[in-house]
Amino acid sequence: MSPAEFSALLLLFAAATFTPGPNTTLATALAANRGLRGALHFVCAVPAGWVVLLLLCGVGLGALVVAVPPLRWGILSVGVLYMLWLAVRLVRSGTLAEVDDRRLDVTFAEGVWLQFLNVKVWFLVLAVVAGWIAGRPDWPVRLGWALVLMVVFGFSSNFTYAVVGSLLRQWLTRGRRLLWFNRVMALALVITALWMAQSALRPGAAPAVHAPVAGRLS
């Protein structure tokens, strides 16, 4: 991979991971309500889900999703509904105990699963596979670098947002601040869900995907 290609890949990851989205919104909300430690399981689940998704797309899942519209629309529909469901769970939470016990209990497994419903993550993974990995003679090295960057950027971006949320924790305990903060986070999830739907509906939104890596090498 040339320095120019690697630099472009770094810019893609930075732009895709540090801009607000479902993961960063949830990381912020979890840390604000449950503290930084209470959000770490989700922060770690994000890169774990990205790694699994990248490996699956590298061997052909991405091409299958792009080629089969019902499957693509199914992922989109479930993802949008899940975002809205999380927003409903969050919008009515006004105390730390209420959130801890019932409202905002996103497990590690749910955090990993959420990556498969996140259109923003699909766009990132498909772009990486199509533009930097598929059909290249040095694809194992490229895949290895992509996996490393997935972990580094996936963790660091969500950890950064979680730190911000945890710093707001004490301030949010006064009055009804937490309730309104959670409502703002819920609104962000709703807007993200609408963005996911609008992005998928836009012509040419899905990046082109080459043949699976293994198939191109056989």
Secondary structure as GFF3:
##gff-version 3
##sequence-region A 1 218
A	DSSP	alpha_helix	3	18	.	.	.	ID=ss1
A	DSSP	alpha_helix	22	58	.	.	.	ID=ss2
A	DSSP	alpha_helix	61	67	.	.	.	ID=ss3
A	DSSP	alpha_helix	69	91	.	.	.	ID=ss4
A	DSSP	alpha_helix	96	98	.	.	.	ID=ss5
A	DSSP	pi_helix	99	103	.	.	.	ID=ss6
A	DSSP	alpha_helix	108	115	.	.	.	ID=ss7
A	DSSP	alpha_helix	119	128	.	.	.	ID=ss8
A	DSSP	pi_helix	129	133	.	.	.	ID=ss9
A	DSSP	alpha_helix	139	167	.	.	.	ID=ss10
A	DSSP	alpha_helix	169	172	.	.	.	ID=ss11
A	DSSP	alpha_helix	177	201	.	.	.	ID=ss12
A	DSSP	alpha_helix	213	217	.	.	.	ID=ss13
###
